[in-house]
Amino acid sequence: MSASENGINRRQLLRTLGLAATGAAIVGAVPDLAGLAAIPAQMQAGGKAFPVTTINHLALAVADTTKSRDFYVDLLGMRVRWDDGKRPDVEFGSMTSPNELYIGPLAKPGDPPTVGHIAFGISNFWAQRTAIKAEMDRLGQTVRPDGEGGWTTATPTGYMVQVVPEEDDTMFPGAASPCVVAKSDKCKTAYEAGLKNLSSAPKPSGNGFKAVGFSRIVLHVPNVAKDVGFFRDFLGMRVLSNKPDECLLKFGANTLDLVPTSNPDDKPYCVQYGFAIENFDSAKVEAELKRRGITLQMDPKWPVAFKDPDGLVIGISDKA
C-alpha cells in the first residue's frame, strides 16, 4: 500500500519517527474529550457490541519482507506461522489466540513503511459473523468481506480495520481472494502453500526476547473523540483514560492508544506499536539492543523503545 492510501505522507511519517530535520515531536490541534464520559453506551440506540479479544494481526508494509521476518523472529522470539515466500506471517503469545504480524511488501519502492490495517480478533466469530455484518450495516459502515474469514471496514475517521476470528485457517496474508468461500479447496490450497517450507523457516536464536503479546498500538487519528465510540461501543473496548490529547482503550491483554494527528485534516495512520516480553528487565533489554547495534529511542509510552529495520517505532515493556 502506498503512503497516500494509508493516509500518511512522507513528511508526516518522518516527523512521527523523529527523522525530520528539526526532530520535533508531533504537535497540533487537540480534540476536546471533556464530554466523552457522557457519550451514550452505544453509537446509536439499540446497538450491539462485539467485544474484540486480541489483535489477530497488524498488516505491515515494508521494504524487505524476509529481513523484517528474520528481525522479529530473532529479536522477539516470534514463530513463523505461514510463509509463501512473499508475505510471511509471524505470531507470538497464545497458541490458540495469538497476536500476529502480516509482513507484506511496499506498494512501490520508496514508499514509507506503515501499518496498513489492524485486524481485531473476536471469540466465537463464526457464530456471530452474520450479526456483526448486520450491526455494521445498521451503523452505516461501508463493509466488504475479507474472504469469508472476516469483514473489512473503517473507523469514522477512515483508518482501515478488520473484524476476524481469533485464529483460523482462512486467515493468512493474501487470503481475501482465495478464501471467498471459507474452507473451499481454493482456500485450503492457498493456506497449505504457506506451510510447505516452514521447516526451513528461521527460529529464534535464544539471545533475544520472547514477546508474549502486544503492549499498546498507537493509532494517530484526526479526531480522537470521533473514533472512540466505534472502538468502545461496537468493538467493546474499555476506556482506561481520557485526556485532551490521548485516549487509552483496553481489550483482552492489549491496549489501543488513540492520539491526534498533527493536523485535523490529516488522514489516520499507524507507525508505532509495542510488545510485552517475558521476564522484562529494562537494563538487560537495553544491553542486548546495544550489543546488536540498535539505537535506543526516547519515547514516554514505553520503558525501552527503538526502530525496526524499516524505521517503525517499537516499544518493549513488561505488560500491556
PAZAPA-4460 file (N, C-alpha, C; in steps of 0.05 Angstrom, whole numbers, plus 32768, in hexadecimal, padded with zeros to 4 digits):
% residues 320
    n_x    n_y    n_z   ca_x   ca_y   ca_z    c_x    c_y    c_z   seq   type   mol
   8011   7FE8   8000   8000   8000   8000   8012   8019   8000     1      M     A
   8009   802D   7FF2   8019   8046   7FF1   8013   8056   800A     2      S     A
   8025   806A   800E   8021   807C   8025   8007   808B   8024     3      A     A
   8000   8094   800C   7FE7   80A3   8009   7FCF   8091   800E     4      S     A
   7FD0   8078   8006   7FBA   8066   800B   7FB6   8061   8029     5      E     A
   7FCB   8063   8038   7FC9   805E   8055   7FC7   8078   8064     6      N     A
   7FC4   808E   8056   7FBE   80A7   8064   7FD6   80B4   8071     7      G     A
   7FEE   80AF   8067   8006   80BB   8073   8019   80C3   805E     8      I     A
   8022   80DC   805E   8035   80E5   804A   8051   80E2   8055     9      N     A
   8065   80E5   8044   8080   80E0   804C   808A   80F2   8063    10      R     A
   8083   810C   8060   808C   811F   8074   807F   8118   808F    11      R     A
   8066   8111   808E   8057   810A   80A7   8064   80F1   80B4    12      Q     A
   806B   80DD   80A3   8077   80C5   80AE   8092   80CB   80BB    13      L     A
   80A3   80DA   80AC   80BD   80E1   80B7   80BB   80F0   80D1    14      L     A
   80A7   8102   80D2   80A4   8112   80EB   809C   80FF   8102    15      R     A
   808A   80EC   80FC   8081   80D9   8111   8098   80C8   811B    16      T     A
   80A9   80BF   8109   80BF   80AD   8110   80D8   80BC   811A    17      L     A
   80D6   80D7   811C   80EC   80E6   8126   8102   80EB   8112    18      G     A
   80FC   80E9   80F8   8111   80EB   80E4   8111   8106   80D6    19      L     A
   80FD   8117   80DD   80FD   8131   80D1   8114   8142   80DA    20      A     A
   811C   8155   80CA   8134   8164   80D0   8133   8171   80EC    21      A     A
   811C   817A   80F4   811A   8187   810E   8119   8173   8125    22      T     A
   8110   815A   811F   810D   8146   8134   80F6   814C   8146    23      G     A
   80E5   815E   813E   80CF   8167   8150   80BA   8151   8153    24      A     A
   80AD   8150   816A   8098   813D   816E   807F   8147   8161    25      A     A
   806C   8135   815B   8053   813D   814F   8043   814F   8162    26      I     A
   803B   8165   8158   802A   8177   8167   8014   8181   8155    27      V     A
   8000   818E   8160   7FEB   8199   814E   7FD1   819A   815C    28      G     A
   7FBC   819C   814C   7FA1   819F   8157   7F9A   8187   8168    29      A     A
   7F8E   818B   817F   7F87   8176   8191   7F69   8175   8195    30      V     A
   7F5D   815D   8191   7F40   815C   8194   7F38   815E   81B1    31      P     A
   7F20   8168   81B5   7F15   816B   81D0   7F06   8151   81D8    32      D     A
   7F10   8142   81EC   7F03   812A   81F5   7EF4   812E   820F    33      L     A
   7EF0   8146   8216   7EE4   814C   8231   7EC9   813E   8234    34      A     A
   7EB9   813C   821E   7E9F   8131   8220   7E9D   8113   8219    35      G     A
   7EB5   8106   8218   7EB5   80EA   820F   7EA5   80D8   8222    36      L     A
   7EA6   80DC   823C   7E98   80CB   824E   7E7A   80CC   824B    37      A     A
   7E71   80E2   823F   7E54   80E5   823C   7E49   80D9   8222    38      A     A
   7E5B   80CE   8211   7E52   80C2   81F8   7E41   80A9   81FF    39      I     A
   7E2A   80A5   81F1   7E19   808E   81F7   7E28   8074   81F5    40      P     A
   7E1D   8060   8202   7E2A   8046   8203   7E2E   8039   81E8    41      A     A
   7E1E   8040   81D5   7E21   8035   81BA   7E22   804C   81A6    42      Q     A
   7E2F   8047   818F   7E31   805C   817A   7E16   8065   8171    43      M     A
   7E03   8053   8171   7DE7   805A   816B   7DD5   804A   817D    44      Q     A
   7DBD   8053   8182   7DAB   8044   8194   7DA6   8028   8188    45      A     A
   7DA6   8014   819A   7DA1   7FF9   8191   7DB9   7FEA   8186    46      G     A
   7DD1   7FF6   8188   7DE8   7FEA   817D   7DF2   7FD2   818D    47      G     A
   7E03   7FC2   8181   7E0E   7FAB   818F   7E2C   7FAB   818C    48      K     A
   7E3B   7FA5   81A1   7E58   7FA4   81A1   7E61   7F87   819B    49      A     A
   7E78   7F85   818E   7E84   7F6B   8189   7EA1   7F6D   8193    50      F     A
   7EA5   7F68   81AD   7EBF   7F6D   81B9   7ED6   7F5E   81AC    51      P     A
   7EEA   7F6D   81A4   7F02   7F61   8199   7F14   7F58   81B0    52      V     A
   7F23   7F43   81AC   7F33   7F37   81C1   7F51   7F38   81BC    53      T     A
   7F58   7F3B   81A3   7F75   7F3A   819C   7F79   7F49   8182    54      T     A
   7F92   7F4D   817B   7F9A   7F57   8161   7FA1   7F3F   8150    55      I     A
   7F90   7F38   813E   7F97   7F21   812C   7FB0   7F28   811D    56      N     A
   7FB2   7F41   8112   7FCB   7F49   8105   7FCC   7F66   8100    57      H     A
   7FE5   7F70   80FF   7FEB   7F8A   80F3   7FF6   7F84   80D7    58      L     A
   7FEC   7F93   80C4   7FF6   7F8F   80A8   800C   7FA3   80A2    59      A     A
   8025   7F9A   80A2   803B   7FAC   809D   8041   7FAD   807F    60      L     A
   8049   7FC4   8075   8053   7FC7   805A   8070   7FD1   805D    61      A     A
   8083   7FC0   8054   80A0   7FC5   8059   80B0   7FC1   803F    62      V     A
   80C9   7FCA   8040   80DA   7FC9   8029   80E4   7FAD   8023    63      A     A
   80EA   7F9C   8037   80F5   7F81   8033   80E6   7F6F   8047    64      D     A
   80D4   7F5F   803D   80C3   7F4F   804F   80D4   7F39   805D    65      T     A
   80E8   7F2E   8050   80F8   7F19   805C   8109   7F25   8073    66      T     A
   8115   7F3C   806E   8125   7F49   8082   8114   7F50   809B    67      K     A
   80FC   7F5A   8096   80EA   7F61   80AB   80E2   7F48   80BB    68      S     A
   80DA   7F33   80AD   80D3   7F1A   80BA   80E9   7F10   80CC    69      R     A
   8102   7F0F   80C2   8118   7F05   80D1   811E   7F16   80EA    70      D     A
   811A   7F30   80E7   811E   7F42   80FD   810C   7F3C   8114    71      F     A
   80F2   7F39   810F   80DE   7F34   8124   80E1   7F18   8130    72      Y     A
   80E9   7F05   8120   80ED   7EEA   812A   8106   7EE9   813C    73      V     A
   811C   7EF5   8134   8134   7EF3   8143   8134   7F04   815C    74      D     A
   812A   7F1D   815A   812B   7F2F   8171   8114   7F2A   8184    75      L     A
   80FC   7F24   817A   80E5   7F22   818C   80D9   7F06   818E    76      L     A
   80E8   7EF2   8184   80E0   7ED7   8188   80C6   7ECF   817B    77      G     A
   80BF   7EDC   8165   80A5   7ED5   8158   80A7   7EBC   8147    78      M     A
   8090   7EAF   8143   808E   7E96   8134   8084   7E9C   8118    79      R     A
   8091   7E90   8104   8088   7E93   80E9   8070   7E80   80E5    80      V     A
   8058   7E8C   80E3   8040   7E7B   80E0   803A   7E73   80C4    81      R     A
   8041   7E85   80B1   803A   7E81   8095   804D   7E92   8084    82      W     A
   8055   7E87   806D   8068   7E96   805C   8068   7E8A   8040    83      D     A
   805E   7E99   802D   805E   7E8F   8011   8075   7E9B   8002    84      D     A
   8088   7EA7   8010   80A0   7EB2   8003   809C   7ECF   7FFB    85      G     A
   8084   7EDA   7FFF   807E   7EF6   7FF7   8073   7F06   800F    86      K     A
   8061   7EF9   801E   8054   7F07   8034   8054   7EF6   804D    87      R     A
   8069   7EF7   805D   806A   7EE6   8075   8057   7EF0   808A    88      P     A
   804F   7EDD   809B   803E   7EE2   80B2   804C   7ED8   80CA    89      D     A
   8053   7EE9   80DD   8060   7EE0   80F6   804D   7EE5   810D    90      V     A
   804D   7ED3   8121   803A   7ED5   8137   8049   7ED3   8151    91      E     A
   803C   7EDA   8167   8048   7ED9   8182   8031   7ED8   8196    92      F     A
   8038   7ED0   81AE   8024   7ECE   81C3   8016   7EB4   81C2    93      G     A
   7FFC   7EB4   81C9   7FEB   7E9C   81CA   7FEB   7E8D   81B0    94      S     A
   7FEB   7E72   81B3   7FEA   7E61   819B   7FCE   7E60   818F    95      M     A
   7FB9   7E64   81A0   7F9E   7E63   8197   7F92   7E7D   818E    96      T     A
   7F9C   7E93   8199   7F93   7EAE   8191   7FAB   7EC1   8190    97      S     A
   7FBD   7EBB   817E   7FD6   7ECB   817D   7FD3   7EE7   8172    98      P     A
   7FE7   7EF7   8177   7FEA   7F11   8169   7FFD   7F0B   8152    99      N     A
   7FF9   7F1A   813C   8009   7F15   8124   8011   7F2E   8116   100      E     A
   8026   7F2B   8105   802E   7F40   80F2   802D   7F34   80D7   101      L     A
   801C   7F3F   80C5   801D   7F38   80A9   8031   7F4C   809C   102      Y     A
   8045   7F41   8090   805B   7F52   8085   805A   7F51   8066   103      I     A
   8051   7F67   805B   804F   7F69   803E   8061   7F7E   8032   104      G     A
   8064   7F7E   8018   8076   7F91   800A   8068   7FAC   8007   105      P     A
   8079   7FC1   8003   806F   7FDB   7FFD   8061   7FDA   7FE2   106      L     A
   804D   7FEB   7FDE   8040   7FEC   7FC4   8053   7FF5   7FAE   107      A     A
   8064   8008   7FB5   8078   8012   7FA2   8093   8016   7FB1   108      K     A
   80A9   8010   7FA4   80C3   8016   7FB1   80C5   8033   7FB9   109      P     A
   80CE   8038   7FD1   80D1   8054   7FDA   80B9   805D   7FEB   110      G     A
   80A3   804E   7FEA   808D   8055   7FFC   8096   8052   8019   111      D     A
   808C   8063   802B   8093   8060   8047   8085   8047   8053   112      P     A
   8093   8039   8065   8086   8022   8072   806F   802B   8084   113      P     A
   805D   801A   8088   8045   8021   8099   8036   8008   80A1   114      T     A
   8023   800C   80B3   8010   7FF7   80BA   7FF7   7FFD   80AA   115      V     A
   7FF2   7FED   8096   7FDB   7FF3   8084   7FC0   7FF0   8090   116      G     A
   7FBE   7FDB   80A2   7FA5   7FD8   80B0   7FA9   7FC7   80C9   117      H     A
   7F95   7FC7   80DB   7F96   7FB7   80F3   7F7E   7FA4   80F2   118      I     A
   7F83   7F8A   80F6   7F6E   7F76   80F7   7F69   7F6E   8114   119      A     A
   7F51   7F72   811D   7F4A   7F6B   8139   7F3C   7F51   813A   120      F     A
   7F45   7F3F   814B   7F39   7F24   814E   7F22   7F24   8161   121      G     A
   7F0D   7F15   8159   7EF5   7F12   816A   7EF1   7EF5   8170   122      I     A
   7EED   7EEF   818A   7EE8   7ED4   8192   7ECD   7ECA   8187   123      S     A
   7ECC   7EB1   817F   7EB3   7EA5   8174   7EA9   7EB5   815C   124      N     A
   7EBC   7EBD   814B   7EB5   7ECF   8134   7EA1   7EC2   8121   125      F     A
   7EA5   7EA9   811A   7E94   7E9D   8105   7E76   7E9D   810E   126      W     A
   7E71   7E99   8127   7E55   7E99   8131   7E49   7EB5   8130   127      A     A
   7E5A   7ECA   8130   7E51   7EE5   8131   7E54   7EF4   8116   128      Q     A
   7E5F   7EE7   8102   7E67   7EF5   80EA   7E50   7F04   80DD   129      R     A
   7E39   7EF8   80DB   7E22   7F05   80CE   7E19   7F1D   80DE   130      T     A
   7E18   7F19   80F9   7E0F   7F2F   810B   7E23   7F47   810A   131      A     A
   7E3D   7F41   8108   7E51   7F56   8106   7E4C   7F67   80ED   132      I     A
   7E48   7F59   80D6   7E42   7F67   80BD   7E28   7F78   80BF   133      K     A
   7E14   7F6C   80CC   7DFB   7F7B   80CE   7DFE   7F94   80DF   134      A     A
   7E0E   7F93   80F4   7E12   7FAA   8105   7E22   7FC0   80F6   135      E     A
   7E36   7FB8   80E7   7E45   7FCB   80D7   7E33   7FD9   80C2   136      M     A
   7E21   7FC9   80B6   7E0E   7FD4   80A3   7DFC   7FE8   80B1   137      D     A
   7DF2   7FE1   80C9   7DE1   7FF3   80D8   7DEE   800D   80DF   138      R     A
   7E08   800C   80E4   7E18   8023   80EB   7E20   8034   80D3   139      L     A
   7E1A   802A   80BB   7E20   8039   80A3   7E3D   8036   809B   140      G     A
   7E4B   8020   80A4   7E67   801C   809D   7E69   8012   8080   141      Q     A
   7E7D   801A   8072   7E84   800E   8058   7E93   7FF4   805E   142      T     A
   7E89   7FDE   8055   7E94   7FC4   805D   7E9A   7FB3   8044   143      V     A
   7EB0   7FA5   8044   7EB5   7F91   8030   7EC1   7F78   803D   144      R     A
   7EBC   7F61   8032   7EC6   7F49   803E   7EE4   7F46   803A   145      P     A
   7EF2   7F3C   804E   7F0E   7F34   804B   7F0E   7F16   8048   146      D     A
   7F09   7F0D   802F   7F03   7EF1   802B   7EE9   7EEC   803A   147      G     A
   7EE7   7ED4   8047   7ED1   7ECF   8059   7EDC   7ECE   8076   148      E     A
   7EF6   7ED5   8079   7F02   7ED4   8093   7F01   7EEE   80A2   149      G     A
   7EEF   7F00   8099   7EEE   7F19   80A7   7EE1   7F2F   8097   150      G     A
   7EDE   7F46   80A3   7ED3   7F5E   8096   7EE6   7F75   8097   151      W     A
   7EE8   7F84   8082   7EF9   7F9B   8081   7EE8   7FB4   8080   152      T     A
   7EEF   7FC7   8091   7EE0   7FE0   8092   7EF4   7FF6   809A   153      T     A
   7EEA   800D   80A2   7EFC   8023   80AA   7EF0   8031   80C2   154      A     A
   7F01   803D   80D2   7EF7   804D   80E9   7EEA   8066   80DE   155      T     A
   7EDC   8075   80EF   7ECF   808D   80E6   7EE2   80A1   80D9   156      P     A
   7EFC   80A1   80E2   7F0F   80B3   80D5   7F1E   80A7   80BE   157      T     A
   7F18   808D   80B8   7F22   8082   809F   7F39   806E   80A1   158      G     A
   7F40   8065   80B8   7F56   8051   80BA   7F4B   8035   80B5   159      Y     A
   7F58   8025   80A4   7F4F   800A   809E   7F52   7FF7   80B5   160      M     A
   7F3C   7FE9   80BB   7F3D   7FD4   80D0   7F2E   7FBC   80C6   161      V     A
   7F34   7FA5   80D1   7F26   7F8C   80CB   7F1C   7F80   80E5   162      Q     A
   7F05   7F72   80E4   7EFC   7F62   80F9   7EFC   7F45   80EF   163      V     A
   7F0A   7F34   80FD   7F11   7F19   80F3   7F11   7F05   810A   164      V     A
   7F14   7EEB   8104   7F17   7ED8   8119   7F31   7EDC   8128   165      P     A
   7F32   7ED2   8141   7F4B   7ED4   8150   7F61   7EC4   8142   166      E     A
   7F5A   7EAD   8137   7F6D   7E9D   8128   7F5D   7E8A   8116   167      E     A
   7F65   7E88   80FD   7F56   7E77   80EA   7F67   7E73   80D1   168      D     A
   7F64   7E5C   80C4   7F73   7E55   80AC   7F6B   7E66   8095   169      D     A
   7F54   7E75   8097   7F4D   7E87   8081   7F5A   7EA2   8084   170      T     A
   7F6A   7EA5   8099   7F78   7EBF   809E   7F96   7EBB   8099   171      M     A
   7FA0   7EC6   8084   7FBD   7EC6   807E   7FC2   7EDC   806A   172      F     A
   7FDA   7EE6   8067   7FDF   7EFC   8054   7FD5   7EF6   8038   173      P     A
   7FC5   7F07   802D   7FBB   7F03   8012   7FA3   7EF1   8010   174      G     A
   7F96   7EEA   8027   7F81   7ED7   8027   7F67   7EE1   801B   175      A     A
   7F64   7EFB   8019   7F4A   7F06   8010   7F40   7EFB   7FF6   176      A     A
   7F53   7EF8   7FE2   7F4B   7EEE   7FC8   7F45   7ED0   7FC7   177      S     A
   7F57   7EBF   7FD0   7F51   7EA2   7FCE   7F3C   7E98   7FE2   178      P     A
   7F37   7EA8   7FF7   7F24   7E9E   800C   7F09   7EAC   800A   179      C     A
   7F00   7EB2   7FF1   7EE6   7EBE   7FED   7ED1   7EAB   7FF9   180      V     A
   7ED6   7E91   7FF7   7EC5   7E7D   8004   7ED6   7E70   8019   181      V     A
   7ECF   7E73   8032   7EDF   7E69   8048   7EE1   7E4A   8046   182      A     A
   7EF9   7E40   804B   7EFF   7E24   804B   7EFC   7E17   802F   183      K     A
   7EFB   7E27   801A   7EFA   7E1D   7FFF   7F15   7E10   7FF8   184      S     A
   7F15   7E00   7FE3   7F2E   7DF4   7FDA   7F43   7E09   7FD3   185      D     A
   7F3A   7E1F   7FC6   7F4C   7E34   7FBE   7F58   7E41   7FD7   186      K     A
   7F48   7E46   7FEB   7F52   7E52   8004   7F65   7E3F   8012   187      C     A
   7F5E   7E26   8013   7F6F   7E12   8020   7F8A   7E0F   8012   188      K     A
   7F89   7E0F   7FF7   7FA2   7E0C   7FE8   7FB4   7E24   7FED   189      T     A
   7FA9   7E3C   7FED   7FB8   7E55   7FF2   7FC4   7E54   800E   190      A     A
   7FB5   7E4C   8021   7FBF   7E4A   803C   7FD6   7E36   803E   191      Y     A
   7FD3   7E1F   8032   7FE7   7E0A   8034   8001   7E12   8025   192      E     A
   7FFF   7E24   8011   8017   7E2E   8003   802A   7E3C   8016   193      A     A
   801F   7E49   802A   8030   7E57   803D   803B   7E46   8054   194      G     A
   8034   7E2C   8053   803E   7E1A   8068   8054   7E08   805E   195      L     A
   8058   7E07   8044   806A   7DF4   8038   8087   7DF7   8041   196      K     A
   8090   7E10   8044   80AC   7E14   804A   80B2   7E1D   8066   197      N     A
   809F   7E18   8079   80A2   7E22   8094   80B9   7E14   80A2   198      L     A
   80C0   7DFC   809A   80D7   7DEE   80A7   80F1   7DFD   80A3   199      S     A
   80F3   7E0D   808D   810B   7E1C   8088   8109   7E39   8091   200      S     A
   80F3   7E40   809D   80EF   7E5B   80A7   8102   7E61   80BF   201      A     A
   810A   7E79   80C2   811D   7E80   80D9   810F   7E7B   80F4   202      P     A
   8120   7E74   8107   8117   7E70   8123   8125   7E85   8134   203      K     A
   8119   7E8B   814B   8126   7E9E   815E   8142   7E94   8166   204      P     A
   8154   7EA7   8168   8170   7EA0   816E   8173   7E99   818C   205      S     A
   8161   7EA3   819C   8163   7E9E   81B9   8172   7EB5   81C6   206      G     A
   817D   7EC7   81B7   818B   7EDE   81C2   817A   7EF7   81C5   207      N     A
   8162   7EF5   81BA   8150   7F0C   81BB   813C   7F0A   81D2   208      G     A
   8123   7F12   81CC   810E   7F13   81E0   80F6   7F02   81D6   209      F     A
   80E3   7EFE   81E7   80CB   7EEF   81E0   80B2   7F01   81E3   210      K     A
   80A8   7F0A   81CC   8090   7F1A   81CD   8078   7F09   81D4   211      A     A
   8068   7F12   81E7   8050   7F03   81F0   8036   7F11   81E7   212      V     A
   8038   7F29   81DD   8021   7F37   81D4   8028   7F54   81CC   213      G     A
   8016   7F61   81BF   801A   7F7E   81BA   8016   7F8C   81D5   214      F     A
   8025   7FA2   81D8   801F   7FB4   81EF   800B   7FC8   81E6   215      S     A
   8013   7FDC   81D7   7FFF   7FEF   81CC   8005   7FF4   81AF   216      R     A
   7FEF   7FF9   81A1   7FF0   8001   8185   7FE8   801F   8184   217      I     A
   7FF9   802F   8178   7FF4   804C   8177   7FE8   8053   815C   218      V     A
   7FD0   805D   815C   7FC2   8064   8144   7FBD   8082   8144   219      L     A
   7FC9   8090   8130   7FC6   80AD   812D   7FAD   80B2   811C   220      H     A
   7F9A   80C1   8127   7F81   80C7   8119   7F7B   80E5   811A   221      V     A
   7F6E   80F0   8106   7F68   810C   8106   7F54   8116   811A   222      P     A
   7F44   8104   8124   7F30   810B   8138   7F2D   80F4   814C   223      N     A
   7F3A   80F6   8163   7F3A   80E0   8176   7F1E   80D9   817F   224      V     A
   7F0F   80EE   8188   7EF4   80E9   8192   7EE2   80DC   817E   225      A     A
   7EE6   80E1   8165   7ED5   80D6   8150   7ED9   80B8   814E   226      K     A
   7EF1   80AE   8153   7EF7   8091   8150   7EF2   8081   8169   227      D     A
   7EF1   808F   8180   7EEE   8080   819A   7ED4   8070   819A   228      V     A
   7EBE   807B   8191   7EA5   806D   8192   7EA6   8053   8182   229      G     A
   7EB3   8053   816B   7EB5   803B   815A   7EC3   8025   8169   230      F     A
   7EDA   802B   8175   7EEA   8017   8183   7EDC   800E   819D   231      F     A
   7ED0   8020   81AA   7EC3   8019   81C4   7EA8   800C   81C1   232      R     A
   7E97   8017   81B0   7E7B   800E   81AF   7E77   7FF8   819B   233      D     A
   7E86   7FF7   8185   7E83   7FE1   8172   7E96   7FCA   8178   234      F     A
   7EB0   7FD0   817E   7EC4   7FBC   8183   7EC7   7FB6   81A0   235      L     A
   7EB8   7FC2   81B1   7EB7   7FBB   81CD   7ECF   7FC1   81DE   236      G     A
   7EE0   7FD4   81D5   7EF8   7FDB   81E5   7EF0   7FEB   81FD   237      M     A
   7F01   7FE9   8212   7EFC   7FF8   822B   7F0E   8010   822B   238      R     A
   7F03   8028   8231   7F13   8040   8232   7F22   8041   824D   239      V     A
   7F3D   8041   824B   7F4D   8042   8263   7F52   805F   826D   240      L     A
   7F56   8071   825A   7F5B   808D   8262   7F55   809F   824B   241      S     A
   7F4C   80B7   8251   7F46   80CC   823E   7F57   80E4   8244   242      N     A
   7F65   80EE   8231   7F74   8107   8235   7F6E   8118   821C   243      K     A
   7F73   8131   821E   7F6E   8142   8206   7F7E   813A   81ED   244      P     A
   7F94   812C   81F1   7FA5   8125   81DA   7FA9   8107   81D7   245      D     A
   7F98   80F7   81E5   7F9C   80DA   81E4   7F85   80CB   81F0   246      E     A
   7F7E   80B4   81E5   7F6A   80A2   81F1   7F75   8086   81F0   247      C     A
   7F76   8078   8207   7F80   805D   8209   7F68   804A   820B   248      L     A
   7F67   8035   81FB   7F52   8022   81FB   7F5E   8006   81FF   249      L     A
   7F51   7FF6   8210   7F5A   7FDB   8217   7F49   7FC6   820A   250      K     A
   7F55   7FB1   8200   7F46   7F9A   81F6   7F58   7F81   81F9   251      F     A
   7F4D   7F6C   8205   7F5E   7F55   820B   7F77   7F5E   821A   252      G     A
   7F8E   7F55   8211   7FA7   7F5D   821E   7FB4   7F74   820F   253      A     A
   7FA6   7F81   81FD   7FB1   7F95   81EC   7FA6   7FB1   81F2   254      N     A
   7FB5   7FC5   81EA   7FAD   7FE1   81ED   7FAE   7FF0   81D3   255      T     A
   7F99   7FFF   81CC   7F99   8010   81B5   7F9C   802D   81BE   256      L     A
   7FAF   803B   81B3   7FB4   8057   81BB   7FAD   8069   81A4   257      D     A
   7F97   8078   81A8   7F8F   808C   8193   7F9B   80A7   8199   258      L     A
   7FAA   80B1   8187   7FB6   80CC   818A   7FB1   80DC   8171   259      V     A
   7FB0   80F7   8173   7FAA   8107   815C   7FC0   810A   8148   260      P     A
   7FB9   810B   812F   7FCD   8112   811A   7FD5   812F   811E   261      T     A
   7FEA   8136   8111   7FF5   8152   8114   7FE2   8167   8109   262      S     A
   7FD1   815E   80F6   7FBE   8171   80EA   7FA3   8163   80E7   263      N     A
   7F8D   8170   80EF   7F73   8163   80ED   7F6B   815A   80D1   264      P     A
   7F79   8165   80BD   7F73   815D   80A1   7F83   8144   8098   265      D     A
   7F96   813B   80A9   7FA6   8124   80A1   7F95   810B   80A3   266      D     A
   7F9D   80F7   8094   7F8F   80DD   8095   7F9C   80CC   80AB   267      K     A
   7F8D   80B9   80B6   7F98   80A8   80CC   7FAF   8096   80C3   268      P     A
   7FC0   808F   80D5   7FD7   807E   80CE   7FE2   8070   80E8   269      Y     A
   7FF1   805B   80E4   7FFD   804C   80FA   801A   8046   80F2   270      C     A
   802D   804E   8102   8049   8048   80FE   8058   8042   8119   271      V     A
   8048   803D   812E   8053   8038   8148   8044   8021   8155   272      Q     A
   8052   800E   8160   8045   7FF8   816F   805A   7FEC   8181   273      Y     A
   8050   7FDF   8197   8062   7FD5   81AB   805B   7FB8   81B2   274      G     A
   806E   7FAB   81BE   806B   7F8F   81C6   8071   7F8C   81E4   275      F     A
   8061   7F7B   81F1   8068   7F72   820C   8079   7F59   8209   276      A     A
   808F   7F58   8218   80A0   7F40   8216   80A2   7F32   8231   277      I     A
   80AA   7F19   8230   80AD   7F08   8248   80C6   7F11   8257   278      E     A
   80C3   7F12   8272   80DA   7F19   8283   80E7   7F34   827C   279      N     A
   80D6   7F48   8279   80E1   7F62   8271   80F4   7F6D   8285   280      F     A
   810B   7F77   827C   811F   7F84   828C   812A   7F9A   827A   281      D     A
   8124   7FB3   8280   812B   7FC9   826E   814A   7FCA   8269   282      S     A
   815A   7FC6   827E   8177   7FC7   827B   8181   7FB1   8268   283      A     A
   8175   7F99   826B   817E   7F83   8259   8174   7F87   823D   284      K     A
   815C   7F92   823A   8152   7F98   821F   8163   7FAC   8211   285      V     A
   8169   7FC2   821F   817A   7FD7   8214   8196   7FCC   820D   286      E     A
   81A1   7FBB   821E   81BB   7FB0   8218   81BB   7F9E   81FF   287      A     A
   81A6   7F8E   81FC   81A5   7F7D   81E5   81A1   7F8D   81CB   288      E     A
   8190   7FA2   81CD   818C   7FB2   81B5   81A6   7FC0   81AD   289      L     A
   81B5   7FCA   81C1   81CE   7FD8   81BA   81E2   7FC4   81AF   290      K     A
   81E2   7FAB   81BA   81F4   7F96   81AF   81EF   7F91   8192   291      R     A
   81D6   7F93   818A   81CE   7F8F   816E   81D1   7FA8   815D   292      R     A
   81DA   7FBD   8169   81DE   7FD6   815A   81C4   7FE5   8154   293      G     A
   81AF   7FE0   8165   8195   7FED   8161   8195   8006   8173   294      I     A
   818F   801D   8168   818F   8036   8177   8175   8039   8186   295      T     A
   8177   8040   819F   815F   8044   81B0   8152   805F   81A9   296      L     A
   8137   805F   81AC   8128   8077   81A7   811B   8081   81C1   297      Q     A
   8117   809B   81C3   8109   80A6   81D9   80EB   80A6   81D3   298      M     A
   80DB   8097   81E3   80BE   8096   81DE   80B1   8091   81F9   299      D     A
   80A1   80A4   8203   8095   80A1   821D   8080   808B   821F   300      P     A
   8078   8080   8209   8063   806B   8209   806E   8050   8212   301      K     A
   8089   804C   8210   8095   8032   8217   80AE   8036   8227   302      W     A
   80B5   8023   8238   80CF   8025   8246   80E7   8025   8234   303      P     A
   80E4   8015   821E   80FA   8013   820A   80ED   8015   81EE   304      V     A
   80F9   8025   81DD   80EF   8028   81C2   8106   8029   81AE   305      A     A
   8100   8020   8196   8114   8020   8180   8105   801E   8166   306      F     A
   8114   801B   8150   8107   8019   8136   810E   7FFE   8129   307      K     A
   80FB   7FF3   811B   8100   7FDA   810C   8110   7FE1   80F3   308      D     A
   8117   7FCD   80E2   8127   7FD2   80CA   811B   7FE7   80B7   309      P     A
   8101   7FEA   80B8   80F3   7FFD   80A6   80EE   8018   80B3   310      D     A
   80F6   801C   80CC   80F3   8035   80D9   80D9   8038   80E9   311      G     A
   80C9   8023   80EA   80B0   8023   80FA   80B8   8022   8118   312      L     A
   80AB   8032   8128   80B2   8034   8145   80A6   801D   8154   313      V     A
   80B7   800F   8163   80B0   7FF8   8174   80B5   7FFE   8191   314      I     A
   80A3   7FF7   81A2   80A7   7FFA   81BF   80A8   7FDF   81CC   315      G     A
   80B7   7FDD   81E2   80B9   7FC4   81F1   80B1   7FCA   820E   316      I     A
   80A1   7FB8   8219   8099   7FBC   8235   8093   7FA1   8241   317      S     A
   808A   7FA1   825B   8084   7F88   8268   8067   7F81   8267   318      D     A
   8056   7F93   825E   8039   7F8E   825C   802C   7FA2   8249   319      K     A
   8013   7F9C   8243   8004   7FAD   8231   7FFD   7FC7   823E   320      A     A
***
